Amino acid sequence: MEEKISNVAYYQEGRPQPFFAKQKIWLNAILFVATVFSTFFVGLMWAISFKYADIVFQESQSSFALDIFMDPEIIGLGMIYVIVLIGILMGHELGHFFTCRYYKINATLPYFIPAPTLIGTLGAFIKIKSPITKKQQLFDIGVAGPLVGFVLSVPALIYGLSISKIIPSLPPEESIIFGEPLLLKIVGGVIFKGVPEGFDVFPHPVAFAGWVGILVTALNLFPIGQLDGGHVFYAFLGAKSRKFAPIFLAVFVFMGIFFWVGWFVWALLISFVGLKHPRISDEEIPLSPRRKFIVFVIFLIFIFSFIPDPVKGYNLFDLLKQFTF
């Protein structure tokens, strides 16, 4: 995201600073190293689960010694997860960063966010320090990140699925089930034709990293506030786009109730950053035909990437049942 969580670029008003001004990057470096370690730990967990999937799912009481973490194959799979995932997130942010450089807009290098989550990070963001006043600049900066992130995520997802495993299904209460974007359903349907009933696909760490990249792309393409999609939507519709912000916020609440409670957190973060998009000087000037076509491409990417329930079984009603029974 870009903007304090995954990839939502935000803007600081004030006097523009020289673009090539010397920047202190020690914080960027520390956060990057911390994120490498946090994602590597998660990568090890996924690597162990993937390598020993057949054993784990056949013997529920299976246990492993600590020296399993010294297994070169496990370490290698963990590092592959780190490289692919951070590569996708880095590509997303550098898409924004280099577009800012092209327009001589002052922006920081990416800040990565380490976190003890199922993926090992909350993503990355850049901080844009110069005001953006032109629609063309806003649009190009907004679309650059998702386009690069999506282009990097798709081959990772396809290749990772091609080397994934088919294993006996586990009861839902004994496993974590992730939601599937339309793209994954299409690719999986082609690669895994004729999977027997009672069996599931256990994703290779590369496939899971690609899935995360697709999820990050979809999260950032929501057409609201300071999200990448918000920049594109505002550049496309101008002031009219502000009328839709309460509607999209209500959609988050609806999805939090019926699909995944994480949408409540997302709605809160977006509200904190701000639902209203800062004005630009040429708001009434329409986008060029080429950029209008890119709007259509971005819409398709969102449709193919969107996951209403990234983690299944965690809507509001499911959680309330756990506390009441």
KEPARO-16340 format. One record per residue (C-alpha): y, z, x; residue number from 1. Coordinates in steps of 0.2 Angstrom, whole numbers, plus 5000, padded with zeros to 4 digits. Layout:
residues N
<atom><yy>Y</yy><zz>Z</zz><xx>X</xx><num>NUM</num></atom>
...
END
This chain:
residues 325
<atom><yy>5000</yy><zz>5000</zz><xx>5000</xx><num>1</num></atom>
<atom><yy>5017</yy><zz>5000</zz><xx>5006</xx><num>2</num></atom>
<atom><yy>5029</yy><zz>5014</zz><xx>5003</xx><num>3</num></atom>
<atom><yy>5022</yy><zz>5031</zz><xx>5007</xx><num>4</num></atom>
<atom><yy>5005</yy><zz>5026</zz><xx>5001</xx><num>5</num></atom>
<atom><yy>4996</yy><zz>5011</zz><xx>5004</xx><num>6</num></atom>
<atom><yy>5008</yy><zz>4996</zz><xx>5005</xx><num>7</num></atom>
<atom><yy>5024</yy><zz>4997</zz><xx>4995</xx><num>8</num></atom>
<atom><yy>5040</yy><zz>4993</zz><xx>5006</xx><num>9</num></atom>
<atom><yy>5055</yy><zz>5003</zz><xx>5001</xx><num>10</num></atom>
<atom><yy>5073</yy><zz>5001</zz><xx>5005</xx><num>11</num></atom>
<atom><yy>5087</yy><zz>5012</zz><xx>5012</xx><num>12</num></atom>
<atom><yy>5105</yy><zz>5008</zz><xx>5007</xx><num>13</num></atom>
<atom><yy>5118</yy><zz>5009</zz><xx>5021</xx><num>14</num></atom>
<atom><yy>5125</yy><zz>5000</zz><xx>5035</xx><num>15</num></atom>
<atom><yy>5113</yy><zz>4987</zz><xx>5042</xx><num>16</num></atom>
<atom><yy>5106</yy><zz>4992</zz><xx>5060</xx><num>17</num></atom>
<atom><yy>5104</yy><zz>4979</zz><xx>5074</xx><num>18</num></atom>
<atom><yy>5087</yy><zz>4972</zz><xx>5071</xx><num>19</num></atom>
<atom><yy>5081</yy><zz>4973</zz><xx>5089</xx><num>20</num></atom>
<atom><yy>5088</yy><zz>4991</zz><xx>5090</xx><num>21</num></atom>
<atom><yy>5076</yy><zz>5002</zz><xx>5100</xx><num>22</num></atom>
<atom><yy>5064</yy><zz>5011</zz><xx>5089</xx><num>23</num></atom>
<atom><yy>5054</yy><zz>5027</zz><xx>5092</xx><num>24</num></atom>
<atom><yy>5036</yy><zz>5023</zz><xx>5089</xx><num>25</num></atom>
<atom><yy>5028</yy><zz>5039</zz><xx>5094</xx><num>26</num></atom>
<atom><yy>5025</yy><zz>5044</zz><xx>5076</xx><num>27</num></atom>
<atom><yy>5018</yy><zz>5027</zz><xx>5072</xx><num>28</num></atom>
<atom><yy>5006</yy><zz>5028</zz><xx>5087</xx><num>29</num></atom>
<atom><yy>5000</yy><zz>5046</zz><xx>5082</xx><num>30</num></atom>
<atom><yy>4997</yy><zz>5041</zz><xx>5064</xx><num>31</num></atom>
<atom><yy>4988</yy><zz>5026</zz><xx>5069</xx><num>32</num></atom>
<atom><yy>4976</yy><zz>5035</zz><xx>5081</xx><num>33</num></atom>
<atom><yy>4973</yy><zz>5049</zz><xx>5068</xx><num>34</num></atom>
<atom><yy>4969</yy><zz>5035</zz><xx>5055</xx><num>35</num></atom>
<atom><yy>4957</yy><zz>5027</zz><xx>5067</xx><num>36</num></atom>
<atom><yy>4948</yy><zz>5044</zz><xx>5068</xx><num>37</num></atom>
<atom><yy>4948</yy><zz>5048</zz><xx>5050</xx><num>38</num></atom>
<atom><yy>4942</yy><zz>5030</zz><xx>5045</xx><num>39</num></atom>
<atom><yy>4929</yy><zz>5031</zz><xx>5059</xx><num>40</num></atom>
<atom><yy>4922</yy><zz>5047</zz><xx>5052</xx><num>41</num></atom>
<atom><yy>4920</yy><zz>5039</zz><xx>5035</xx><num>42</num></atom>
<atom><yy>4913</yy><zz>5024</zz><xx>5043</xx><num>43</num></atom>
<atom><yy>4899</yy><zz>5034</zz><xx>5051</xx><num>44</num></atom>
<atom><yy>4895</yy><zz>5041</zz><xx>5034</xx><num>45</num></atom>
<atom><yy>4894</yy><zz>5024</zz><xx>5026</xx><num>46</num></atom>
<atom><yy>4884</yy><zz>5018</zz><xx>5041</xx><num>47</num></atom>
<atom><yy>4871</yy><zz>5032</zz><xx>5040</xx><num>48</num></atom>
<atom><yy>4870</yy><zz>5029</zz><xx>5021</xx><num>49</num></atom>
<atom><yy>4868</yy><zz>5010</zz><xx>5024</xx><num>50</num></atom>
<atom><yy>4855</yy><zz>5011</zz><xx>5038</xx><num>51</num></atom>
<atom><yy>4844</yy><zz>5024</zz><xx>5029</xx><num>52</num></atom>
<atom><yy>4847</yy><zz>5018</zz><xx>5011</xx><num>53</num></atom>
<atom><yy>4829</yy><zz>5015</zz><xx>5008</xx><num>54</num></atom>
<atom><yy>4824</yy><zz>5032</zz><xx>5015</xx><num>55</num></atom>
<atom><yy>4838</yy><zz>5042</zz><xx>5006</xx><num>56</num></atom>
<atom><yy>4835</yy><zz>5034</zz><xx>4989</xx><num>57</num></atom>
<atom><yy>4816</yy><zz>5036</zz><xx>4990</xx><num>58</num></atom>
<atom><yy>4816</yy><zz>5054</zz><xx>4996</xx><num>59</num></atom>
<atom><yy>4830</yy><zz>5064</zz><xx>4988</xx><num>60</num></atom>
<atom><yy>4826</yy><zz>5079</zz><xx>5000</xx><num>61</num></atom>
<atom><yy>4828</yy><zz>5068</zz><xx>5016</xx><num>62</num></atom>
<atom><yy>4839</yy><zz>5076</zz><xx>5030</xx><num>63</num></atom>
<atom><yy>4845</yy><zz>5070</zz><xx>5046</xx><num>64</num></atom>
<atom><yy>4848</yy><zz>5078</zz><xx>5063</xx><num>65</num></atom>
<atom><yy>4865</yy><zz>5079</zz><xx>5071</xx><num>66</num></atom>
<atom><yy>4859</yy><zz>5067</zz><xx>5085</xx><num>67</num></atom>
<atom><yy>4859</yy><zz>5053</zz><xx>5072</xx><num>68</num></atom>
<atom><yy>4878</yy><zz>5052</zz><xx>5075</xx><num>69</num></atom>
<atom><yy>4874</yy><zz>5047</zz><xx>5093</xx><num>70</num></atom>
<atom><yy>4864</yy><zz>5032</zz><xx>5087</xx><num>71</num></atom>
<atom><yy>4872</yy><zz>5016</zz><xx>5094</xx><num>72</num></atom>
<atom><yy>4869</yy><zz>5006</zz><xx>5078</xx><num>73</num></atom>
<atom><yy>4877</yy><zz>5020</zz><xx>5068</xx><num>74</num></atom>
<atom><yy>4892</yy><zz>5021</zz><xx>5080</xx><num>75</num></atom>
<atom><yy>4893</yy><zz>5002</zz><xx>5080</xx><num>76</num></atom>
<atom><yy>4893</yy><zz>5000</zz><xx>5061</xx><num>77</num></atom>
<atom><yy>4906</yy><zz>5014</zz><xx>5060</xx><num>78</num></atom>
<atom><yy>4918</yy><zz>5005</zz><xx>5072</xx><num>79</num></atom>
<atom><yy>4915</yy><zz>4989</zz><xx>5063</xx><num>80</num></atom>
<atom><yy>4921</yy><zz>4997</zz><xx>5047</xx><num>81</num></atom>
<atom><yy>4937</yy><zz>5004</zz><xx>5056</xx><num>82</num></atom>
<atom><yy>4941</yy><zz>4987</zz><xx>5064</xx><num>83</num></atom>
<atom><yy>4939</yy><zz>4977</zz><xx>5047</xx><num>84</num></atom>
<atom><yy>4948</yy><zz>4990</zz><xx>5036</xx><num>85</num></atom>
<atom><yy>4963</yy><zz>4994</zz><xx>5048</xx><num>86</num></atom>
<atom><yy>4964</yy><zz>4975</zz><xx>5052</xx><num>87</num></atom>
<atom><yy>4966</yy><zz>4971</zz><xx>5033</xx><num>88</num></atom>
<atom><yy>4979</yy><zz>4985</zz><xx>5031</xx><num>89</num></atom>
<atom><yy>4988</yy><zz>4980</zz><xx>5047</xx><num>90</num></atom>
<atom><yy>4988</yy><zz>4962</zz><xx>5042</xx><num>91</num></atom>
<atom><yy>4996</yy><zz>4967</zz><xx>5025</xx><num>92</num></atom>
<atom><yy>5010</yy><zz>4977</zz><xx>5033</xx><num>93</num></atom>
<atom><yy>5013</yy><zz>4964</zz><xx>5047</xx><num>94</num></atom>
<atom><yy>5015</yy><zz>4951</zz><xx>5034</xx><num>95</num></atom>
<atom><yy>5030</yy><zz>4961</zz><xx>5027</xx><num>96</num></atom>
<atom><yy>5036</yy><zz>4965</zz><xx>5045</xx><num>97</num></atom>
<atom><yy>5037</yy><zz>4948</zz><xx>5052</xx><num>98</num></atom>
<atom><yy>5045</yy><zz>4941</zz><xx>5036</xx><num>99</num></atom>
<atom><yy>5058</yy><zz>4954</zz><xx>5039</xx><num>100</num></atom>
<atom><yy>5060</yy><zz>4948</zz><xx>5057</xx><num>101</num></atom>
<atom><yy>5062</yy><zz>4930</zz><xx>5051</xx><num>102</num></atom>
<atom><yy>5076</yy><zz>4935</zz><xx>5040</xx><num>103</num></atom>
<atom><yy>5084</yy><zz>4947</zz><xx>5053</xx><num>104</num></atom>
<atom><yy>5081</yy><zz>4962</zz><xx>5042</xx><num>105</num></atom>
<atom><yy>5078</yy><zz>4979</zz><xx>5051</xx><num>106</num></atom>
<atom><yy>5061</yy><zz>4986</zz><xx>5048</xx><num>107</num></atom>
<atom><yy>5050</yy><zz>4998</zz><xx>5056</xx><num>108</num></atom>
<atom><yy>5032</yy><zz>4995</zz><xx>5063</xx><num>109</num></atom>
<atom><yy>5018</yy><zz>5001</zz><xx>5051</xx><num>110</num></atom>
<atom><yy>5015</yy><zz>5019</zz><xx>5047</xx><num>111</num></atom>
<atom><yy>4997</yy><zz>5023</zz><xx>5044</xx><num>112</num></atom>
<atom><yy>4991</yy><zz>5038</zz><xx>5033</xx><num>113</num></atom>
<atom><yy>4975</yy><zz>5047</zz><xx>5038</xx><num>114</num></atom>
<atom><yy>4967</yy><zz>5056</zz><xx>5024</xx><num>115</num></atom>
<atom><yy>4950</yy><zz>5064</zz><xx>5020</xx><num>116</num></atom>
<atom><yy>4946</yy><zz>5052</zz><xx>5006</xx><num>117</num></atom>
<atom><yy>4931</yy><zz>5040</zz><xx>5002</xx><num>118</num></atom>
<atom><yy>4939</yy><zz>5027</zz><xx>5013</xx><num>119</num></atom>
<atom><yy>4947</yy><zz>5038</zz><xx>5026</xx><num>120</num></atom>
<atom><yy>4965</yy><zz>5033</zz><xx>5023</xx><num>121</num></atom>
<atom><yy>4979</yy><zz>5031</zz><xx>5010</xx><num>122</num></atom>
<atom><yy>4984</yy><zz>5015</zz><xx>5018</xx><num>123</num></atom>
<atom><yy>5000</yy><zz>5011</zz><xx>5027</xx><num>124</num></atom>
<atom><yy>5018</yy><zz>5007</zz><xx>5024</xx><num>125</num></atom>
<atom><yy>5034</yy><zz>5000</zz><xx>5033</xx><num>126</num></atom>
<atom><yy>5051</yy><zz>5006</zz><xx>5031</xx><num>127</num></atom>
<atom><yy>5065</yy><zz>4993</zz><xx>5028</xx><num>128</num></atom>
<atom><yy>5081</yy><zz>5000</zz><xx>5035</xx><num>129</num></atom>
<atom><yy>5093</yy><zz>4985</zz><xx>5030</xx><num>130</num></atom>
<atom><yy>5098</yy><zz>4981</zz><xx>5012</xx><num>131</num></atom>
<atom><yy>5090</yy><zz>4965</zz><xx>5005</xx><num>132</num></atom>
<atom><yy>5103</yy><zz>4956</zz><xx>4996</xx><num>133</num></atom>
<atom><yy>5096</yy><zz>4938</zz><xx>4993</xx><num>134</num></atom>
<atom><yy>5082</yy><zz>4934</zz><xx>4980</xx><num>135</num></atom>
<atom><yy>5073</yy><zz>4922</zz><xx>4993</xx><num>136</num></atom>
<atom><yy>5072</yy><zz>4936</zz><xx>5005</xx><num>137</num></atom>
<atom><yy>5066</yy><zz>4949</zz><xx>4993</xx><num>138</num></atom>
<atom><yy>5053</yy><zz>4937</zz><xx>4986</xx><num>139</num></atom>
<atom><yy>5046</yy><zz>4931</zz><xx>5003</xx><num>140</num></atom>
<atom><yy>5045</yy><zz>4949</zz><xx>5010</xx><num>141</num></atom>
<atom><yy>5036</yy><zz>4955</zz><xx>4994</xx><num>142</num></atom>
<atom><yy>5023</yy><zz>4941</zz><xx>4993</xx><num>143</num></atom>
<atom><yy>5019</yy><zz>4941</zz><xx>5012</xx><num>144</num></atom>
<atom><yy>5009</yy><zz>4957</zz><xx>5013</xx><num>145</num></atom>
<atom><yy>4998</yy><zz>4954</zz><xx>4998</xx><num>146</num></atom>
<atom><yy>4994</yy><zz>4936</zz><xx>5003</xx><num>147</num></atom>
<atom><yy>4989</yy><zz>4941</zz><xx>5020</xx><num>148</num></atom>
<atom><yy>4979</yy><zz>4956</zz><xx>5015</xx><num>149</num></atom>
<atom><yy>4970</yy><zz>4946</zz><xx>5002</xx><num>150</num></atom>
<atom><yy>4966</yy><zz>4931</zz><xx>5014</xx><num>151</num></atom>
<atom><yy>4959</yy><zz>4944</zz><xx>5026</xx><num>152</num></atom>
<atom><yy>4949</yy><zz>4954</zz><xx>5013</xx><num>153</num></atom>
<atom><yy>4940</yy><zz>4939</zz><xx>5005</xx><num>154</num></atom>
<atom><yy>4930</yy><zz>4934</zz><xx>5020</xx><num>155</num></atom>
<atom><yy>4926</yy><zz>4952</zz><xx>5024</xx><num>156</num></atom>
<atom><yy>4919</yy><zz>4955</zz><xx>5006</xx><num>157</num></atom>
<atom><yy>4909</yy><zz>4938</zz><xx>5006</xx><num>158</num></atom>
<atom><yy>4901</yy><zz>4941</zz><xx>5023</xx><num>159</num></atom>
<atom><yy>4898</yy><zz>4960</zz><xx>5020</xx><num>160</num></atom>
<atom><yy>4889</yy><zz>4956</zz><xx>5004</xx><num>161</num></atom>
<atom><yy>4879</yy><zz>4943</zz><xx>5012</xx><num>162</num></atom>
<atom><yy>4871</yy><zz>4956</zz><xx>5024</xx><num>163</num></atom>
<atom><yy>4871</yy><zz>4970</zz><xx>5011</xx><num>164</num></atom>
<atom><yy>4854</yy><zz>4978</zz><xx>5005</xx><num>165</num></atom>
<atom><yy>4846</yy><zz>4978</zz><xx>4988</xx><num>166</num></atom>
<atom><yy>4839</yy><zz>4996</zz><xx>4984</xx><num>167</num></atom>
<atom><yy>4831</yy><zz>5005</zz><xx>4969</xx><num>168</num></atom>
<atom><yy>4844</yy><zz>5011</zz><xx>4957</xx><num>169</num></atom>
<atom><yy>4849</yy><zz>5030</zz><xx>4957</xx><num>170</num></atom>
<atom><yy>4853</yy><zz>5040</zz><xx>4942</xx><num>171</num></atom>
<atom><yy>4872</yy><zz>5039</zz><xx>4940</xx><num>172</num></atom>
<atom><yy>4874</yy><zz>5058</zz><xx>4943</xx><num>173</num></atom>
<atom><yy>4866</yy><zz>5056</zz><xx>4960</xx><num>174</num></atom>
<atom><yy>4877</yy><zz>5042</zz><xx>4966</xx><num>175</num></atom>
<atom><yy>4895</yy><zz>5036</zz><xx>4968</xx><num>176</num></atom>
<atom><yy>4898</yy><zz>5020</zz><xx>4958</xx><num>177</num></atom>
<atom><yy>4913</yy><zz>5009</zz><xx>4962</xx><num>178</num></atom>
<atom><yy>4921</yy><zz>4997</zz><xx>4950</xx><num>179</num></atom>
<atom><yy>4920</yy><zz>4979</zz><xx>4953</xx><num>180</num></atom>
<atom><yy>4934</yy><zz>4966</zz><xx>4953</xx><num>181</num></atom>
<atom><yy>4931</yy><zz>4949</zz><xx>4945</xx><num>182</num></atom>
<atom><yy>4930</yy><zz>4942</zz><xx>4963</xx><num>183</num></atom>
<atom><yy>4916</yy><zz>4953</zz><xx>4968</xx><num>184</num></atom>
<atom><yy>4907</yy><zz>4949</zz><xx>4952</xx><num>185</num></atom>
<atom><yy>4908</yy><zz>4931</zz><xx>4955</xx><num>186</num></atom>
<atom><yy>4903</yy><zz>4932</zz><xx>4974</xx><num>187</num></atom>
<atom><yy>4889</yy><zz>4944</zz><xx>4970</xx><num>188</num></atom>
<atom><yy>4882</yy><zz>4933</zz><xx>4956</xx><num>189</num></atom>
<atom><yy>4881</yy><zz>4919</zz><xx>4969</xx><num>190</num></atom>
<atom><yy>4874</yy><zz>4929</zz><xx>4983</xx><num>191</num></atom>
<atom><yy>4862</yy><zz>4940</zz><xx>4973</xx><num>192</num></atom>
<atom><yy>4854</yy><zz>4929</zz><xx>4961</xx><num>193</num></atom>
<atom><yy>4839</yy><zz>4936</zz><xx>4952</xx><num>194</num></atom>
<atom><yy>4841</yy><zz>4955</zz><xx>4957</xx><num>195</num></atom>
<atom><yy>4827</yy><zz>4964</zz><xx>4948</xx><num>196</num></atom>
<atom><yy>4831</yy><zz>4976</zz><xx>4934</xx><num>197</num></atom>
<atom><yy>4831</yy><zz>4994</zz><xx>4941</xx><num>198</num></atom>
<atom><yy>4839</yy><zz>4988</zz><xx>4958</xx><num>199</num></atom>
<atom><yy>4857</yy><zz>4989</zz><xx>4965</xx><num>200</num></atom>
<atom><yy>4866</yy><zz>4981</zz><xx>4979</xx><num>201</num></atom>
<atom><yy>4871</yy><zz>4994</zz><xx>4993</xx><num>202</num></atom>
<atom><yy>4886</yy><zz>4987</zz><xx>5002</xx><num>203</num></atom>
<atom><yy>4887</yy><zz>4984</zz><xx>5020</xx><num>204</num></atom>
<atom><yy>4902</yy><zz>4994</zz><xx>5028</xx><num>205</num></atom>
<atom><yy>4911</yy><zz>4977</zz><xx>5031</xx><num>206</num></atom>
<atom><yy>4909</yy><zz>4973</zz><xx>5012</xx><num>207</num></atom>
<atom><yy>4916</yy><zz>4990</zz><xx>5008</xx><num>208</num></atom>
<atom><yy>4931</yy><zz>4988</zz><xx>5019</xx><num>209</num></atom>
<atom><yy>4933</yy><zz>4971</zz><xx>5010</xx><num>210</num></atom>
<atom><yy>4932</yy><zz>4980</zz><xx>4993</xx><num>211</num></atom>
<atom><yy>4946</yy><zz>4992</zz><xx>4999</xx><num>212</num></atom>
<atom><yy>4957</yy><zz>4978</zz><xx>5004</xx><num>213</num></atom>
<atom><yy>4955</yy><zz>4969</zz><xx>4987</xx><num>214</num></atom>
<atom><yy>4959</yy><zz>4986</zz><xx>4979</xx><num>215</num></atom>
<atom><yy>4974</yy><zz>4989</zz><xx>4990</xx><num>216</num></atom>
<atom><yy>4980</yy><zz>4971</zz><xx>4985</xx><num>217</num></atom>
<atom><yy>4978</yy><zz>4974</zz><xx>4967</xx><num>218</num></atom>
<atom><yy>4987</yy><zz>4991</zz><xx>4967</xx><num>219</num></atom>
<atom><yy>5002</yy><zz>4984</zz><xx>4976</xx><num>220</num></atom>
<atom><yy>5003</yy><zz>4969</zz><xx>4964</xx><num>221</num></atom>
<atom><yy>5007</yy><zz>4979</zz><xx>4949</xx><num>222</num></atom>
<atom><yy>5024</yy><zz>4972</zz><xx>4943</xx><num>223</num></atom>
<atom><yy>5034</yy><zz>4988</zz><xx>4943</xx><num>224</num></atom>
<atom><yy>5047</yy><zz>4997</zz><xx>4953</xx><num>225</num></atom>
<atom><yy>5046</yy><zz>4996</zz><xx>4972</xx><num>226</num></atom>
<atom><yy>5028</yy><zz>4989</zz><xx>4973</xx><num>227</num></atom>
<atom><yy>5026</yy><zz>4972</zz><xx>4981</xx><num>228</num></atom>
<atom><yy>5022</yy><zz>4965</zz><xx>4963</xx><num>229</num></atom>
<atom><yy>5039</yy><zz>4974</zz><xx>4957</xx><num>230</num></atom>
<atom><yy>5048</yy><zz>4964</zz><xx>4970</xx><num>231</num></atom>
<atom><yy>5040</yy><zz>4948</zz><xx>4965</xx><num>232</num></atom>
<atom><yy>5043</yy><zz>4951</zz><xx>4946</xx><num>233</num></atom>
<atom><yy>5061</yy><zz>4956</zz><xx>4949</xx><num>234</num></atom>
<atom><yy>5064</yy><zz>4940</zz><xx>4959</xx><num>235</num></atom>
<atom><yy>5056</yy><zz>4930</zz><xx>4946</xx><num>236</num></atom>
<atom><yy>5064</yy><zz>4938</zz><xx>4930</xx><num>237</num></atom>
<atom><yy>5079</yy><zz>4946</zz><xx>4937</xx><num>238</num></atom>
<atom><yy>5087</yy><zz>4960</zz><xx>4926</xx><num>239</num></atom>
<atom><yy>5075</yy><zz>4956</zz><xx>4912</xx><num>240</num></atom>
<atom><yy>5061</yy><zz>4964</zz><xx>4923</xx><num>241</num></atom>
<atom><yy>5068</yy><zz>4981</zz><xx>4921</xx><num>242</num></atom>
<atom><yy>5063</yy><zz>4981</zz><xx>4902</xx><num>243</num></atom>
<atom><yy>5045</yy><zz>4981</zz><xx>4906</xx><num>244</num></atom>
<atom><yy>5044</yy><zz>4996</zz><xx>4918</xx><num>245</num></atom>
<atom><yy>5041</yy><zz>5009</zz><xx>4904</xx><num>246</num></atom>
<atom><yy>5027</yy><zz>4997</zz><xx>4897</xx><num>247</num></atom>
<atom><yy>5018</yy><zz>4996</zz><xx>4913</xx><num>248</num></atom>
<atom><yy>5020</yy><zz>5015</zz><xx>4916</xx><num>249</num></atom>
<atom><yy>5012</yy><zz>5018</zz><xx>4899</xx><num>250</num></atom>
<atom><yy>4998</yy><zz>5006</zz><xx>4904</xx><num>251</num></atom>
<atom><yy>4995</yy><zz>5017</zz><xx>4919</xx><num>252</num></atom>
<atom><yy>4993</yy><zz>5032</zz><xx>4907</xx><num>253</num></atom>
<atom><yy>4982</yy><zz>5023</zz><xx>4896</xx><num>254</num></atom>
<atom><yy>4970</yy><zz>5018</zz><xx>4911</xx><num>255</num></atom>
<atom><yy>4971</yy><zz>5036</zz><xx>4917</xx><num>256</num></atom>
<atom><yy>4964</yy><zz>5042</zz><xx>4901</xx><num>257</num></atom>
<atom><yy>4950</yy><zz>5029</zz><xx>4898</xx><num>258</num></atom>
<atom><yy>4946</yy><zz>5022</zz><xx>4915</xx><num>259</num></atom>
<atom><yy>4951</yy><zz>5032</zz><xx>4931</xx><num>260</num></atom>
<atom><yy>4962</yy><zz>5048</zz><xx>4932</xx><num>261</num></atom>
<atom><yy>4969</yy><zz>5041</zz><xx>4949</xx><num>262</num></atom>
<atom><yy>4981</yy><zz>5030</zz><xx>4938</xx><num>263</num></atom>
<atom><yy>4990</yy><zz>5046</zz><xx>4934</xx><num>264</num></atom>
<atom><yy>4993</yy><zz>5049</zz><xx>4952</xx><num>265</num></atom>
<atom><yy>4999</yy><zz>5031</zz><xx>4955</xx><num>266</num></atom>
<atom><yy>5011</yy><zz>5033</zz><xx>4940</xx><num>267</num></atom>
<atom><yy>5018</yy><zz>5049</zz><xx>4947</xx><num>268</num></atom>
<atom><yy>5021</yy><zz>5041</zz><xx>4964</xx><num>269</num></atom>
<atom><yy>5029</yy><zz>5025</zz><xx>4957</xx><num>270</num></atom>
<atom><yy>5040</yy><zz>5036</zz><xx>4946</xx><num>271</num></atom>
<atom><yy>5045</yy><zz>5046</zz><xx>4961</xx><num>272</num></atom>
<atom><yy>5050</yy><zz>5031</zz><xx>4971</xx><num>273</num></atom>
<atom><yy>5059</yy><zz>5024</zz><xx>4956</xx><num>274</num></atom>
<atom><yy>5056</yy><zz>5012</zz><xx>4942</xx><num>275</num></atom>
<atom><yy>5072</yy><zz>5002</zz><xx>4943</xx><num>276</num></atom>
<atom><yy>5073</yy><zz>4989</zz><xx>4956</xx><num>277</num></atom>
<atom><yy>5089</yy><zz>4988</zz><xx>4966</xx><num>278</num></atom>
<atom><yy>5100</yy><zz>4974</zz><xx>4962</xx><num>279</num></atom>
<atom><yy>5103</yy><zz>4959</zz><xx>4973</xx><num>280</num></atom>
<atom><yy>5118</yy><zz>4948</zz><xx>4974</xx><num>281</num></atom>
<atom><yy>5111</yy><zz>4932</zz><xx>4968</xx><num>282</num></atom>
<atom><yy>5101</yy><zz>4939</zz><xx>4953</xx><num>283</num></atom>
<atom><yy>5105</yy><zz>4925</zz><xx>4941</xx><num>284</num></atom>
<atom><yy>5099</yy><zz>4911</zz><xx>4953</xx><num>285</num></atom>
<atom><yy>5082</yy><zz>4905</zz><xx>4949</xx><num>286</num></atom>
<atom><yy>5068</yy><zz>4904</zz><xx>4961</xx><num>287</num></atom>
<atom><yy>5063</yy><zz>4887</zz><xx>4969</xx><num>288</num></atom>
<atom><yy>5049</yy><zz>4877</zz><xx>4961</xx><num>289</num></atom>
<atom><yy>5038</yy><zz>4881</zz><xx>4977</xx><num>290</num></atom>
<atom><yy>5041</yy><zz>4900</zz><xx>4975</xx><num>291</num></atom>
<atom><yy>5037</yy><zz>4899</zz><xx>4956</xx><num>292</num></atom>
<atom><yy>5021</yy><zz>4891</zz><xx>4960</xx><num>293</num></atom>
<atom><yy>5017</yy><zz>4906</zz><xx>4972</xx><num>294</num></atom>
<atom><yy>5021</yy><zz>4918</zz><xx>4958</xx><num>295</num></atom>
<atom><yy>5007</yy><zz>4909</zz><xx>4949</xx><num>296</num></atom>
<atom><yy>4995</yy><zz>4911</zz><xx>4964</xx><num>297</num></atom>
<atom><yy>5000</yy><zz>4930</zz><xx>4965</xx><num>298</num></atom>
<atom><yy>4996</yy><zz>4932</zz><xx>4947</xx><num>299</num></atom>
<atom><yy>4978</yy><zz>4924</zz><xx>4950</xx><num>300</num></atom>
<atom><yy>4976</yy><zz>4935</zz><xx>4965</xx><num>301</num></atom>
<atom><yy>4980</yy><zz>4950</zz><xx>4954</xx><num>302</num></atom>
<atom><yy>4968</yy><zz>4945</zz><xx>4940</xx><num>303</num></atom>
<atom><yy>4953</yy><zz>4942</zz><xx>4953</xx><num>304</num></atom>
<atom><yy>4957</yy><zz>4959</zz><xx>4962</xx><num>305</num></atom>
<atom><yy>4961</yy><zz>4971</zz><xx>4948</xx><num>306</num></atom>
<atom><yy>4949</yy><zz>4985</zz><xx>4946</xx><num>307</num></atom>
<atom><yy>4952</yy><zz>4996</zz><xx>4930</xx><num>308</num></atom>
<atom><yy>4940</yy><zz>5010</zz><xx>4936</xx><num>309</num></atom>
<atom><yy>4939</yy><zz>5010</zz><xx>4955</xx><num>310</num></atom>
<atom><yy>4927</yy><zz>5025</zz><xx>4954</xx><num>311</num></atom>
<atom><yy>4917</yy><zz>5025</zz><xx>4938</xx><num>312</num></atom>
<atom><yy>4914</yy><zz>5041</zz><xx>4928</xx><num>313</num></atom>
<atom><yy>4931</yy><zz>5049</zz><xx>4933</xx><num>314</num></atom>
<atom><yy>4941</yy><zz>5045</zz><xx>4917</xx><num>315</num></atom>
<atom><yy>4950</yy><zz>5060</zz><xx>4908</xx><num>316</num></atom>
<atom><yy>4936</yy><zz>5062</zz><xx>4896</xx><num>317</num></atom>
<atom><yy>4922</yy><zz>5062</zz><xx>4909</xx><num>318</num></atom>
<atom><yy>4931</yy><zz>5076</zz><xx>4919</xx><num>319</num></atom>
<atom><yy>4935</yy><zz>5086</zz><xx>4903</xx><num>320</num></atom>
<atom><yy>4916</yy><zz>5086</zz><xx>4899</xx><num>321</num></atom>
<atom><yy>4912</yy><zz>5093</zz><xx>4916</xx><num>322</num></atom>
<atom><yy>4923</yy><zz>5108</zz><xx>4913</xx><num>323</num></atom>
<atom><yy>4918</yy><zz>5111</zz><xx>4895</xx><num>324</num></atom>
<atom><yy>4899</yy><zz>5109</zz><xx>4897</xx><num>325</num></atom>
END
